[in-house]
Amino acid sequence: GHRKSLDWCQSNGIVTKGHTESVNSAGGFLVPDEFESSLISLRERYGVFRRNAKNVPMSSDTKRMPRRRTTLTAYAVGEAAAGTESQQVFDQVNLVAQKFMVLTTASNELNEDAIVNLGDDIANEIAYAFALKEDECGFNGDGTSTYGGIVGVIPEIEGISSAIGISDANVANYAALAMSDLMNFVAKLPAYADSPNCKFYCSKAFYHA
């Protein structure tokens, strides 16, 4: 409390503080750490399959859709000769609903006390998990329980016994593909599928290679 001594310390750069936040025991414990309320979340984009698939509403677990497999055939016929009969062939596509669930737990205390809005974050993560699972099932599903018994478009196409309509370059890497391979691939597209809604899917690595 000696004023002259205090003035001398200040003029000579000798200043000592009893409490400081840089030392925990001297007051640092009183200063809370600063937290940002937003959460860093880096993740790939999914939900591609749902955006481009035909969504069919179902009021029960199973829905059947009739499908025409083959059509009638025209034959040349001579005068006063009997014609050759042909028949249409039909079958049906069975849609079987599958149930998926995301399960997690969080305490009320954590939800109420966390700086981050945990409820909204969990809801977003659930939606993200569903989108990822739909993409995995829609493109790569092999019919096993991992995919809920769903067979995706890639295994379905690869499993067709007849190679008609399938173009397989069978190359070791992307760089081995030639423009003729891509042209042959596009040429296989049937006319009924060649519409403004037609899309081709590939990996980012394939596109840039």
NUGUNU-665898 format. One record per atom (N, C-alpha, C): atom name; x, y, z negated. Coordinates in steps of 0.001 Angstrom, whole numbers. Each point is the difference from the previous one (the first is absolute). Last residue first. Layout:
@at: CA px: X py: Y pz: Z
...
% end
This chain:
@at: N px: -10969 py: -39868 pz: 64180
@at: CA px: 1035 py: -794 pz: 685
@at: C px: -318 py: -174 pz: 1478
@at: N px: -2956 py: 2237 pz: -3019
@at: CA px: 1169 py: 830 pz: 245
@at: C px: 1129 py: -782 pz: 669
@at: N px: -4109 py: -2213 pz: -1113
@at: CA px: -333 py: 1190 pz: 794
@at: C px: 1248 py: 790 pz: 352
@at: N px: 311 py: -3771 pz: -2933
@at: CA px: -211 py: -382 pz: 1393
@at: C px: -205 py: 1232 pz: 872
@at: N px: 360 py: 649 pz: -4641
@at: CA px: 1274 py: -433 pz: 548
@at: C px: -122 py: -365 pz: 1472
@at: N px: -3877 py: 1036 pz: -2474
@at: CA px: 777 py: 1206 pz: 292
@at: C px: 1338 py: -353 pz: 628
@at: N px: -3963 py: -3475 pz: 746
@at: CA px: 754 py: 561 pz: -1128
@at: C px: 728 py: 1254 pz: 441
@at: N px: -4630 py: -1420 pz: 2362
@at: CA px: 1380 py: -472 pz: -69
@at: C px: 646 py: 628 pz: -1228
@at: N px: -4954 py: -439 pz: 3175
@at: CA px: 614 py: 132 pz: -1323
@at: C px: 1409 py: -582 pz: 28
@at: N px: -4092 py: 2195 pz: 3525
@at: CA px: 1082 py: -960 pz: -164
@at: C px: 684 py: 272 pz: -1335
@at: N px: -5251 py: 999 pz: 2233
@at: CA px: 1207 py: 451 pz: -679
@at: C px: 1017 py: -1125 pz: -69
@at: N px: -5170 py: 1782 pz: 2308
@at: CA px: 1080 py: -977 pz: -18
@at: C px: 1244 py: 611 pz: -650
@at: N px: -4304 py: 2174 pz: 1045
@at: CA px: 227 py: -454 pz: -1376
@at: C px: 1160 py: -982 pz: -124
@at: N px: -1671 py: 1822 pz: 4212
@at: CA px: 667 py: 1064 pz: -780
@at: C px: 286 py: -406 pz: -1447
@at: N px: -178 py: -4054 pz: 3370
@at: CA px: -896 py: 1129 pz: -232
@at: C px: 754 py: 1089 pz: -757
@at: N px: 495 py: -5143 pz: 1802
@at: CA px: 743 py: 1184 pz: 441
@at: C px: -919 py: 1214 pz: -56
@at: N px: -1377 py: -4538 pz: -889
@at: CA px: 702 py: 571 pz: -1149
@at: C px: 756 py: 1277 pz: 350
@at: N px: -2402 py: -2601 pz: 3227
@at: CA px: -984 py: 404 pz: -1011
@at: C px: 642 py: 628 pz: -1225
@at: N px: 2676 py: -1778 pz: 3628
@at: CA px: -665 py: 1255 pz: 351
@at: C px: -968 py: 449 pz: -1088
@at: N px: 4336 py: -2940 pz: -1362
@at: CA px: -1197 py: -167 pz: 829
@at: C px: -723 py: 1325 pz: 184
@at: N px: 5371 py: -858 pz: -791
@at: CA px: -1178 py: 549 pz: -667
@at: C px: -1217 py: -154 pz: 891
@at: N px: 4600 py: -1127 pz: 1197
@at: CA px: -822 py: -1078 pz: -531
@at: C px: -1297 py: 506 pz: -632
@at: N px: 3476 py: 2922 pz: 1681
@at: CA px: -779 py: -589 pz: 1091
@at: C px: -903 py: -1127 pz: -479
@at: N px: 3129 py: 2127 pz: -2920
@at: CA px: -1172 py: 843 pz: 235
@at: C px: -895 py: -600 pz: 1086
@at: N px: 4057 py: -2245 pz: -875
@at: CA px: -832 py: -11 pz: -1197
@at: C px: -1289 py: 796 pz: 223
@at: N px: 3345 py: 51 pz: 3281
@at: CA px: -704 py: -1286 pz: 2
@at: C px: -946 py: -103 pz: -1185
@at: N px: 2769 py: 3746 pz: 163
@at: CA px: -1006 py: 71 pz: 1075
@at: C px: -792 py: -1299 pz: 84
@at: N px: 3638 py: 209 pz: -2985
@at: CA px: -1106 py: 832 pz: -482
@at: C px: -1101 py: 101 pz: 1048
@at: N px: 3899 py: -2280 pz: 1216
@at: CA px: -659 py: -733 pz: -1075
@at: C px: -1205 py: 773 pz: -515
@at: N px: 2840 py: 2016 pz: 3180
@at: CA px: -870 py: -996 pz: 625
@at: C px: -731 py: -823 pz: -1057
@at: N px: 3307 py: 3130 pz: -1283
@at: CA px: -1259 py: 643 pz: 340
@at: C px: -975 py: -988 pz: 644
@at: N px: 3531 py: -2140 pz: -3292
@at: CA px: 88 py: 828 pz: 1199
@at: C px: -1363 py: 638 pz: 274
@at: N px: 2815 py: -2219 pz: -4571
@at: CA px: -1225 py: 187 pz: 764
@at: C px: 249 py: 920 pz: 1182
@at: N px: 3226 py: -1065 pz: -3456
@at: CA px: -5 py: -921 pz: 1144
@at: C px: -1268 py: 130 pz: 845
@at: N px: 807 py: 2400 pz: -4121
@at: CA px: 812 py: 551 pz: 1072
@at: C px: -6 py: -889 pz: 1242
@at: N px: -2150 py: -1310 pz: -4117
@at: CA px: -748 py: 1009 pz: 749
@at: C px: 789 py: 509 pz: 1208
@at: N px: 1106 py: -4953 pz: -1656
@at: CA px: -108 py: 1299 pz: -673
@at: C px: -694 py: 996 pz: 919
@at: N px: 359 py: -4666 pz: 1119
@at: CA px: 654 py: -63 pz: -1300
@at: C px: -141 py: 1305 pz: -773
@at: N px: -3747 py: -1875 pz: 3559
@at: CA px: 1351 py: 540 pz: 24
@at: C px: 561 py: 24 pz: -1422
@at: N px: -4554 py: -1221 pz: 2463
@at: CA px: 917 py: -973 pz: -597
@at: C px: 1457 py: 464 pz: 96
@at: N px: -4581 py: 1641 pz: 1700
@at: CA px: 1311 py: 276 pz: 586
@at: C px: 1056 py: -963 pz: -535
@at: N px: -5426 py: -375 pz: 710
@at: CA px: 1021 py: -223 pz: -1012
@at: C px: 1371 py: 195 pz: 639
@at: N px: -5694 py: 738 pz: 759
@at: CA px: 1315 py: 286 pz: 568
@at: C px: 1035 py: -101 pz: -1106
@at: N px: -5359 py: -1807 pz: 1154
@at: CA px: 1019 py: 308 pz: -994
@at: C px: 1338 py: 207 pz: 698
@at: N px: -4121 py: -1335 pz: 2190
@at: CA px: -258 py: 1280 pz: -635
@at: C px: 1001 py: 374 pz: -1056
@at: N px: -336 py: -5023 pz: 1030
@at: CA px: -591 py: 980 pz: 901
@at: C px: -300 py: 1284 pz: -769
@at: N px: 1789 py: -4273 pz: -1684
@at: CA px: 858 py: 1187 pz: 67
@at: C px: -576 py: 1075 pz: 907
@at: N px: -2359 py: -4006 pz: -3199
@at: CA px: 274 py: 389 pz: 1377
@at: C px: 789 py: 1293 pz: 18
@at: N px: -1209 py: -1714 pz: -4174
@at: CA px: 645 py: -1116 pz: 691
@at: C px: 350 py: 345 pz: 1432
@at: N px: -199 py: 3290 pz: -4400
@at: CA px: -822 py: -368 pz: 1163
@at: C px: 737 py: -1068 pz: 808
@at: N px: 1696 py: 2338 pz: -4006
@at: CA px: -545 py: -1344 pz: -114
@at: C px: -863 py: -428 pz: 1169
@at: N px: 2042 py: 4383 pz: -563
@at: CA px: 1076 py: -982 pz: 143
@at: C px: -523 py: -1431 pz: -36
@at: N px: -3020 py: 3562 pz: -749
@at: CA px: 469 py: 19 pz: 1388
@at: C px: 1083 py: -1054 pz: 216
@at: N px: -1564 py: 522 pz: -4383
@at: CA px: -1091 py: -489 pz: 858
@at: C px: 441 py: -46 pz: 1462
@at: N px: 2916 py: 1835 pz: -3313
@at: CA px: -55 py: -1470 pz: -24
@at: C px: -1096 py: -562 pz: 897
@at: N px: 121 py: 4733 pz: -172
@at: CA px: 1270 py: -536 pz: 517
@at: C px: 28 py: -1526 pz: -70
@at: N px: -3741 py: 2471 pz: -1765
@at: CA px: 36 py: -12 pz: 1464
@at: C px: 1300 py: -612 pz: 536
@at: N px: -1741 py: -1652 pz: -4850
@at: CA px: 197 py: 1274 pz: 673
@at: C px: 149 py: -142 pz: 1494
@at: N px: -2608 py: -2853 pz: -4030
@at: CA px: 990 py: -178 pz: 1056
@at: C px: 93 py: 1307 pz: 770
@at: N px: -1720 py: -1462 pz: -5292
@at: CA px: -154 py: 788 pz: 1226
@at: C px: 1141 py: -299 pz: 961
@at: N px: -778 py: -1579 pz: -4694
@at: CA px: -503 py: -858 pz: 1069
@at: C px: -155 py: 709 pz: 1334
@at: N px: 1901 py: 2129 pz: -3909
@at: CA px: -1421 py: -247 pz: -187
@at: C px: -617 py: -862 pz: 1080
@at: N px: 4738 py: 1095 pz: -554
@at: CA px: -767 py: 940 pz: 812
@at: C px: -1506 py: -248 pz: -111
@at: N px: 2979 py: -2704 pz: -2407
@at: CA px: 663 py: 1301 pz: -142
@at: C px: -767 py: 1080 pz: 737
@at: N px: -1148 py: -4620 pz: 335
@at: CA px: -634 py: 715 pz: -1108
@at: C px: 636 py: 1364 pz: -234
@at: N px: 328 py: -1935 pz: 4969
@at: CA px: 271 py: -542 pz: -1321
@at: C px: -683 py: 860 pz: -1065
@at: N px: 165 py: 852 pz: 4867
@at: CA px: -1067 py: -892 pz: -441
@at: C px: 222 py: -596 pz: -1370
@at: N px: 2756 py: 3345 pz: 2366
@at: CA px: 212 py: -1347 pz: 551
@at: C px: -1042 py: -1002 pz: -491
@at: N px: 938 py: 5770 pz: 832
@at: CA px: -647 py: -1059 pz: -756
@at: C px: 135 py: -1356 pz: 659
@at: N px: 1564 py: 4626 pz: 1443
@at: CA px: 883 py: -1138 pz: -253
@at: C px: -648 py: -1164 pz: -731
@at: N px: -2336 py: 4218 pz: 1433
@at: CA px: 1053 py: -231 pz: 991
@at: C px: 709 py: -1338 pz: -207
@at: N px: -3595 py: 1356 pz: -2901
@at: CA px: -460 py: 240 pz: 1368
@at: C px: 1034 py: -314 pz: 1047
@at: N px: 1002 py: -275 pz: -4738
@at: CA px: -945 py: -1042 pz: 427
@at: C px: -366 py: 162 pz: 1468
@at: N px: 2786 py: 3283 pz: -1916
@at: CA px: 687 py: -1292 pz: -23
@at: C px: -911 py: -1111 pz: 505
@at: N px: -1848 py: 4298 pz: -511
@at: CA px: 940 py: -41 pz: 1114
@at: C px: 710 py: -1346 pz: 74
@at: N px: -2841 py: 738 pz: -3646
@at: CA px: -781 py: -94 pz: 1236
@at: C px: 910 py: -58 pz: 1217
@at: N px: 1988 py: 731 pz: -4216
@at: CA px: -472 py: -1377 pz: 128
@at: C px: -823 py: -185 pz: 1279
@at: N px: 1484 py: 4370 pz: -1078
@at: CA px: 1127 py: -863 pz: 339
@at: C px: -457 py: -1441 pz: 216
@at: N px: -3181 py: 3087 pz: -1513
@at: CA px: 382 py: 306 pz: 1380
@at: C px: 1153 py: -882 pz: 457
@at: N px: -1354 py: -275 pz: -4511
@at: CA px: -1005 py: -579 pz: 897
@at: C px: 378 py: 231 pz: 1462
@at: N px: 2684 py: 2016 pz: -3279
@at: CA px: 183 py: -1456 pz: -26
@at: C px: -995 py: -696 pz: 920
@at: N px: -400 py: 4658 pz: -618
@at: CA px: 1200 py: -305 pz: 778
@at: C px: 233 py: -1508 pz: 73
@at: N px: -3448 py: 1626 pz: -2750
@at: CA px: -357 py: 183 pz: 1408
@at: C px: 1174 py: -355 pz: 907
@at: N px: 859 py: -32 pz: -4569
@at: CA px: -925 py: -1088 pz: 336
@at: C px: -403 py: 85 pz: 1470
@at: N px: 2593 py: 3474 pz: -1787
@at: CA px: 803 py: -1208 pz: 172
@at: C px: -869 py: -1202 pz: 366
@at: N px: -2084 py: 4102 pz: -1054
@at: CA px: 697 py: 97 pz: 1284
@at: C px: 831 py: -1248 pz: 268
@at: N px: -2125 py: 329 pz: -4156
@at: CA px: -1005 py: -141 pz: 1056
@at: C px: 648 py: 61 pz: 1376
@at: N px: 2712 py: 838 pz: -3742
@at: CA px: -340 py: -1424 pz: 89
@at: C px: -1029 py: -236 pz: 1102
@at: N px: 1127 py: 4453 pz: -927
@at: CA px: 1139 py: -695 pz: 600
@at: C px: -286 py: -1486 pz: 162
@at: N px: -3142 py: 2749 pz: -2230
@at: CA px: 18 py: 260 pz: 1439
@at: C px: 1128 py: -747 pz: 684
@at: N px: -163 py: -302 pz: -4697
@at: CA px: -1190 py: -604 pz: 593
@at: C px: -40 py: 180 pz: 1504
@at: N px: 3431 py: 2089 pz: -2641
@at: CA px: 213 py: -1432 pz: 219
@at: C px: -1195 py: -657 pz: 680
@at: N px: 2280 py: 4870 pz: -234
@at: CA px: -1398 py: -457 pz: -13
@at: C px: 0 py: -1483 pz: 365
@at: N px: 4255 py: 2359 pz: -2446
@at: CA px: -558 py: -343 pz: 1309
@at: C px: -1447 py: -441 pz: -171
@at: N px: 2310 py: 904 pz: -3895
@at: CA px: 39 py: 1247 pz: 763
@at: C px: -635 py: -211 pz: 1370
@at: N px: -1497 py: -3039 pz: -4238
@at: CA px: 1027 py: 109 pz: 1039
@at: C px: -101 py: 1337 pz: 722
@at: N px: -3072 py: -1625 pz: -3506
@at: CA px: 1173 py: 750 pz: -426
@at: C px: 1023 py: 225 pz: 1106
@at: N px: -4233 py: -2508 pz: 430
@at: CA px: -320 py: 1322 pz: -542
@at: C px: 1242 py: 850 pz: -241
@at: N px: 336 py: -4522 pz: 1590
@at: CA px: -770 py: 757 pz: 983
@at: C px: -268 py: 1425 pz: -479
@at: N px: 2086 py: -3034 pz: -2944
@at: CA px: 903 py: 370 pz: 1085
@at: C px: -727 py: 865 pz: 1026
@at: N px: -2557 py: -1730 pz: -3521
@at: CA px: 946 py: 984 pz: -499
@at: C px: 953 py: 462 pz: 1098
@at: N px: -3083 py: -3486 pz: 838
@at: CA px: -658 py: 1307 pz: -36
@at: C px: 975 py: 1080 pz: -454
@at: N px: 2048 py: -4334 pz: 2411
@at: CA px: -674 py: 357 pz: -1245
@at: C px: -652 py: 1375 pz: 112
@at: N px: 762 py: -3681 pz: 3994
@at: CA px: 634 py: 1200 pz: -560
@at: C px: -767 py: 389 pz: -1250
@at: N px: 519 py: -4231 pz: 4171
@at: CA px: -494 py: 509 pz: -1282
@at: C px: 787 py: 1235 pz: -400
@at: N px: -1583 py: -3143 pz: 4759
@at: CA px: 1071 py: 567 pz: -808
@at: C px: -611 py: 534 pz: -1293
@at: N px: -1270 py: -2679 pz: 5078
@at: CA px: -206 py: 12 pz: -1447
@at: C px: 1226 py: 582 pz: -688
@at: N px: -2836 py: -684 pz: 5068
@at: CA px: 1216 py: 523 pz: -617
@at: C px: -264 py: 137 pz: -1493
@at: N px: -2303 py: -3142 pz: 4247
@at: CA px: -96 py: 807 pz: -1201
@at: C px: 1387 py: 466 pz: -423
@at: N px: -3389 py: -2474 pz: 4259
@at: CA px: 1320 py: 322 pz: -516
@at: C px: -160 py: 935 pz: -1197
@at: N px: -3081 py: -3661 pz: 3320
@at: CA px: 50 py: 968 pz: -1097
@at: C px: 1434 py: 175 pz: -474
@at: N px: -2790 py: -1524 pz: 4835
@at: CA px: 1010 py: -353 pz: -991
@at: C px: 83 py: 1108 pz: -1048
@at: N px: -3687 py: -1989 pz: 4102
@at: CA px: 509 py: 1065 pz: -870
@at: C px: 1001 py: -550 pz: -1005
@at: N px: -1253 py: -1743 pz: 5013
@at: CA px: -110 py: -433 pz: -1394
@at: C px: 652 py: 1064 pz: -882
@at: N px: -1977 py: -920 pz: 5341
@at: CA px: 630 py: 979 pz: -887
@at: C px: -259 py: -429 pz: -1434
@at: N px: -22 py: -2580 pz: 5044
@at: CA px: -451 py: 35 pz: -1389
@at: C px: 807 py: 1027 pz: -789
@at: N px: -1508 py: -979 pz: 5414
@at: CA px: 1066 py: 455 pz: -877
@at: C px: -565 py: 98 pz: -1405
@at: N px: -1585 py: -3228 pz: 4382
@at: CA px: -253 py: 1098 pz: -916
@at: C px: 1242 py: 315 pz: -821
@at: N px: -1591 py: -2115 pz: 5207
@at: CA px: 358 py: -436 pz: -1347
@at: C px: -283 py: 1176 pz: -932
@at: N px: -1111 py: -1884 pz: 5523
@at: CA px: -42 py: 950 pz: -1116
@at: C px: 617 py: -634 pz: -1248
@at: N px: -416 py: -434 pz: 5808
@at: CA px: 399 py: -636 pz: -1245
@at: C px: 67 py: 1065 pz: -1092
@at: N px: -2621 py: -827 pz: 5153
@at: CA px: 728 py: 846 pz: -927
@at: C px: 334 py: -802 pz: -1261
@at: N px: -660 py: -2319 pz: 4886
@at: CA px: -623 py: 401 pz: -1263
@at: C px: 881 py: 991 pz: -740
@at: N px: -1161 py: -2332 pz: 5346
@at: CA px: 972 py: 425 pz: -1010
@at: C px: -746 py: 487 pz: -1226
@at: N px: -746 py: -3089 pz: 5012
@at: CA px: -486 py: 664 pz: -1204
@at: C px: 1169 py: 400 pz: -911
@at: N px: -599 py: -633 pz: 5503
@at: CA px: 739 py: -508 pz: -1156
@at: C px: -411 py: 798 pz: -1234
@at: N px: -3090 py: -1061 pz: 4649
@at: CA px: 987 py: 879 pz: -637
@at: C px: 681 py: -685 pz: -1179
@at: N px: -2147 py: -2241 pz: 4663
@at: CA px: -259 py: 289 pz: -1410
@at: C px: 1119 py: 862 pz: -569
@at: N px: -1503 py: 201 pz: 5258
@at: CA px: 789 py: -824 pz: -926
@at: C px: -314 py: 415 pz: -1447
@at: N px: -1470 py: 1939 pz: 4393
@at: CA px: -827 py: -1110 pz: -466
@at: C px: 761 py: -943 pz: -942
@at: N px: 3325 py: 3109 pz: 2230
@at: CA px: -1431 py: 73 pz: 305
@at: C px: -697 py: -1290 pz: -429
@at: N px: 4445 py: 1192 pz: -2721
@at: CA px: -383 py: -121 pz: 1396
@at: C px: -1515 py: 53 pz: 178
@at: N px: 3329 py: 2330 pz: -3848
@at: CA px: -953 py: -1091 pz: 237
@at: C px: -414 py: 1 pz: 1472
@at: N px: 3781 py: 2096 pz: -4097
@at: CA px: -462 py: 13 pz: 1394
@at: C px: -900 py: -1211 pz: 221
@at: N px: 484 py: 2288 pz: -4901
@at: CA px: 582 py: -988 pz: 901
@at: C px: -539 py: 214 pz: 1408
@at: N px: 565 py: 2626 pz: -5286
@at: CA px: -605 py: -14 pz: 1336
@at: C px: 749 py: -999 pz: 891
@at: N px: -760 py: 358 pz: -5628
@at: CA px: 929 py: -54 pz: 1121
@at: C px: -767 py: -61 pz: 1314
@at: N px: -705 py: 1813 pz: -5609
@at: CA px: -440 py: -817 pz: 1133
@at: C px: 978 py: 123 pz: 1165
@at: N px: 1996 py: 772 pz: -4910
@at: CA px: -1154 py: 501 pz: 736
@at: C px: -366 py: -951 pz: 1135
@at: N px: 2518 py: -302 pz: -5262
@at: CA px: 176 py: -75 pz: 1457
@at: C px: -1286 py: 434 pz: 680
@at: N px: 434 py: 745 pz: -4711
@at: CA px: 1343 py: -495 pz: 303
@at: C px: 262 py: -40 pz: 1494
@at: N px: -3249 py: 2961 pz: -3607
@at: CA px: 17 py: -722 pz: 1269
@at: C px: 1420 py: -403 pz: 322
@at: N px: -2484 py: 917 pz: -4962
@at: CA px: 1025 py: 413 pz: 960
@at: C px: -109 py: -844 pz: 1264
@at: N px: -2674 py: 1616 pz: -5134
@at: CA px: 90 py: -828 pz: 1205
@at: C px: 1013 py: 556 pz: 984
@at: N px: -16 py: 404 pz: -5476
@at: CA px: -177 py: 822 pz: 1197
@at: C px: 126 py: -886 pz: 1226
@at: N px: -896 py: -231 pz: -5795
@at: CA px: 347 py: -670 pz: 1248
@at: C px: -331 py: 896 pz: 1184
@at: N px: 1195 py: 292 pz: -5672
@at: CA px: -753 py: 565 pz: 1113
@at: C px: 486 py: -626 pz: 1292
@at: N px: 239 py: -400 pz: -5910
@at: CA px: 319 py: -525 pz: 1328
@at: C px: -886 py: 657 pz: 1048
@at: N px: -318 py: 1199 pz: -4628
@at: CA px: 1398 py: -424 pz: 55
@at: C px: 435 py: -454 pz: 1383
@at: N px: -3887 py: 3677 pz: -301
@at: CA px: 219 py: -1273 pz: -697
@at: C px: 1461 py: -401 pz: 175
@at: N px: -1683 py: 3945 pz: 1955
@at: CA px: -909 py: -25 pz: -1146
@at: C px: 92 py: -1306 pz: -775
@at: N px: 3376 py: 3173 pz: 3416
@at: CA px: -497 py: -1335 pz: -332
@at: C px: -878 py: 99 pz: -1238
@at: N px: 2542 py: 3244 pz: 4300
@at: CA px: -674 py: -110 pz: -1301
@at: C px: -560 py: -1403 pz: -205
@at: N px: 4307 py: 1455 pz: 3023
@at: CA px: -1341 py: -579 pz: 125
@at: C px: -632 py: -87 pz: -1387
@at: N px: 4233 py: 2633 pz: 2865
@at: CA px: -529 py: -298 pz: -1328
@at: C px: -1453 py: -444 pz: 125
@at: N px: 4510 py: 110 pz: 3318
@at: CA px: -1453 py: 141 pz: -1
@at: C px: -525 py: -438 pz: -1366
@at: N px: 5046 py: 2123 pz: 707
@at: CA px: -790 py: -1226 pz: 105
@at: C px: -1490 py: 335 pz: 50
@at: N px: 3799 py: 3091 pz: -674
@at: CA px: -150 py: -389 pz: 1396
@at: C px: -800 py: -1282 pz: 201
@at: N px: 1074 py: 2062 pz: -4311
@at: CA px: -319 py: 1154 pz: 850
@at: C px: -315 py: -407 pz: 1424
@at: N px: 1490 py: -3250 pz: -3213
@at: CA px: -1378 py: 431 pz: -239
@at: C px: -394 py: 1146 pz: 928
@at: N px: 4529 py: -1557 pz: 115
@at: CA px: -939 py: -988 pz: 532
@at: C px: -1447 py: 455 pz: -167
@at: N px: 3642 py: 2600 pz: -1780
@at: CA px: -69 py: 35 pz: 1462
@at: C px: -1093 py: -920 pz: 515
@at: N px: 1737 py: 1046 pz: -4619
@at: CA px: -1379 py: 268 pz: 386
@at: C px: -182 py: 57 pz: 1501
@at: N px: 4548 py: 1506 pz: -2878
@at: CA px: -717 py: -1199 pz: 401
@at: C px: -1448 py: 369 pz: 312
@at: N px: 5341 py: 2288 pz: -855
@at: CA px: -1417 py: 188 pz: 278
@at: C px: -614 py: -1316 pz: 468
@at: N px: 4315 py: 672 pz: -3521
@at: CA px: -376 py: -93 pz: 1403
@at: C px: -1506 py: 223 pz: 163
@at: N px: 2811 py: 2250 pz: -4118
@at: CA px: -528 py: -1283 pz: 455
@at: C px: -375 py: 74 pz: 1470
@at: N px: 1717 py: 2855 pz: -4804
@at: CA px: 448 py: -222 pz: 1375
@at: C px: -466 py: -1377 pz: 448
@at: N px: -859 py: 3786 pz: -4085
@at: CA px: -504 py: -1277 pz: 515
@at: C px: 371 py: -121 pz: 1472
@at: N px: 415 py: 3166 pz: -4921
@at: CA px: 686 py: -315 pz: 1257
@at: C px: -445 py: -1380 pz: 466
@at: N px: -2978 py: 3390 pz: -3079
@at: CA px: 797 py: -1223 pz: -14
@at: C px: 650 py: -205 pz: 1361
@at: N px: -1934 py: 4492 pz: -3193
@at: CA px: -159 py: -816 pz: 1204
@at: C px: 999 py: -1148 pz: -22
@at: N px: -67 py: 3313 pz: -3444
@at: CA px: -1249 py: -756 pz: -65
@at: C px: -257 py: -835 pz: 1244
@at: N px: 4796 py: 1468 pz: -2505
@at: CA px: -878 py: 405 pz: 1096
@at: C px: -1244 py: -882 pz: -18
@at: N px: 3282 py: 1398 pz: -4299
@at: CA px: -444 py: -1041 pz: 931
@at: C px: -884 py: 611 pz: 1070
@at: N px: 3916 py: 1322 pz: -4176
@at: CA px: -987 py: 469 pz: 976
@at: C px: -316 py: -1127 pz: 983
@at: N px: 1578 py: -143 pz: -5423
@at: CA px: 435 py: -192 pz: 1386
@at: C px: -1104 py: 437 pz: 937
@at: N px: 246 py: 2298 pz: -4904
@at: CA px: -389 py: -1229 pz: 712
@at: C px: 615 py: -69 pz: 1391
@at: N px: 1620 py: 2320 pz: -4753
@at: CA px: -262 py: 366 pz: 1392
@at: C px: -348 py: -1266 pz: 779
@at: N px: 1309 py: -84 pz: -4614
@at: CA px: -1218 py: 819 pz: 53
@at: C px: -381 py: 378 pz: 1425
@at: N px: 4026 py: -2410 pz: -1263
@at: CA px: -1172 py: -869 pz: -116
@at: C px: -1307 py: 779 pz: 112
@at: N px: 4246 py: 2254 pz: -125
@at: CA px: -301 py: -605 pz: 1296
@at: C px: -1218 py: -905 pz: -23
@at: N px: 2273 py: 2389 pz: -3758
@at: CA px: -1226 py: 542 pz: 583
@at: C px: -398 py: -608 pz: 1326
@at: N px: 3824 py: -1201 pz: -2783
@at: CA px: -59 py: 1432 pz: -254
@at: C px: -1229 py: 646 pz: 625
@at: N px: 1151 py: -4654 pz: 520
@at: CA px: -185 py: 216 pz: -1429
@at: C px: -125 py: 1477 pz: -351
@at: N px: 817 py: -1289 pz: 4564
@at: CA px: -1285 py: -494 pz: -473
@at: C px: -248 py: 327 pz: -1466
@at: N px: 2827 py: 2909 pz: 3511
@at: CA px: 325 py: -1002 pz: -1019
@at: C px: -1308 py: -448 pz: -638
@at: N px: -183 py: 3241 pz: 3315
@at: CA px: 951 py: -931 pz: 606
@at: C px: 447 py: -1081 pz: -977
@at: N px: -2897 py: 3775 pz: -1048
@at: CA px: -706 py: -1150 pz: 584
@at: C px: 942 py: -998 pz: 650
@at: N px: 875 py: 3271 pz: -4469
@at: CA px: 124 py: 2 pz: 1457
@at: C px: -669 py: -1240 pz: 561
@at: N px: 1232 py: 3175 pz: -4855
@at: CA px: -894 py: -953 pz: 654
@at: C px: 108 py: 142 pz: 1517
@at: N px: 2818 py: 2618 pz: -2826
@at: CA px: -236 py: -1142 pz: -872
@at: C px: -853 py: -1066 pz: 652
@at: N px: 3564 py: 3488 pz: 2351
@at: CA px: -1425 py: -159 pz: -280
@at: C px: -209 py: -1247 pz: -852
@at: N px: 4239 py: 3689 pz: 1201
@at: CA px: -377 py: -1356 pz: -394
@at: C px: -1475 py: -31 pz: -354
@at: N px: 4094 py: 3138 pz: 2617
@at: CA px: -1401 py: -36 pz: -418
@at: C px: -374 py: -1441 pz: -294
@at: N px: 4206 py: 3301 pz: 1591
@at: CA px: -130 py: -1082 pz: -986
@at: C px: -1425 py: 42 pz: -539
@at: N px: 2226 py: 3158 pz: 3136
@at: CA px: -495 py: -1233 pz: 610
@at: C px: -107 py: -1164 pz: -943
@at: N px: 1211 py: 4782 pz: -872
@at: CA px: 1129 py: -880 pz: 324
@at: C px: -450 py: -1364 pz: 542
@at: N px: -3079 py: 3390 pz: -1443
@at: CA px: 919 py: 722 pz: 889
@at: C px: 1180 py: -851 pz: 426
@at: N px: -3169 py: -1705 pz: -3130
@at: CA px: -642 py: 201 pz: 1300
@at: C px: 944 py: 681 pz: 984
@at: N px: 1458 py: -634 pz: -4459
@at: CA px: -141 py: -1303 pz: 697
@at: C px: -603 py: 179 pz: 1387
@at: N px: 293 py: 3803 pz: -2807
@at: CA px: 1323 py: -405 pz: 453
@at: C px: -62 py: -1322 pz: 771
@at: N px: -3936 py: 1639 pz: -2037
@at: CA px: 369 py: 815 pz: 1156
@at: C px: 1356 py: -405 pz: 550
@at: N px: -1431 py: -2069 pz: -3954
@at: CA px: -814 py: -440 pz: 1131
@at: C px: 346 py: 782 pz: 1263
@at: N px: 1989 py: 1316 pz: -4068
@at: CA px: 566 py: -1278 pz: 467
@at: C px: -765 py: -523 pz: 1225
@at: N px: -1635 py: 3845 pz: -2132
@at: CA px: 1275 py: 292 pz: 658
@at: C px: 657 py: -1262 pz: 547
@at: N px: -4026 py: -381 pz: -2542
@at: CA px: -220 py: 590 pz: 1314
@at: C px: 1308 py: 262 pz: 743
@at: N px: -1413 py: -3819 pz: -3602
@at: CA px: 867 py: 1167 pz: 2
@at: C px: 5 py: 611 pz: 1397
@at: N px: -2257 py: -4150 pz: -1542
@at: CA px: -795 py: 1220 pz: 0
@at: C px: 826 py: 1267 pz: 0
% end
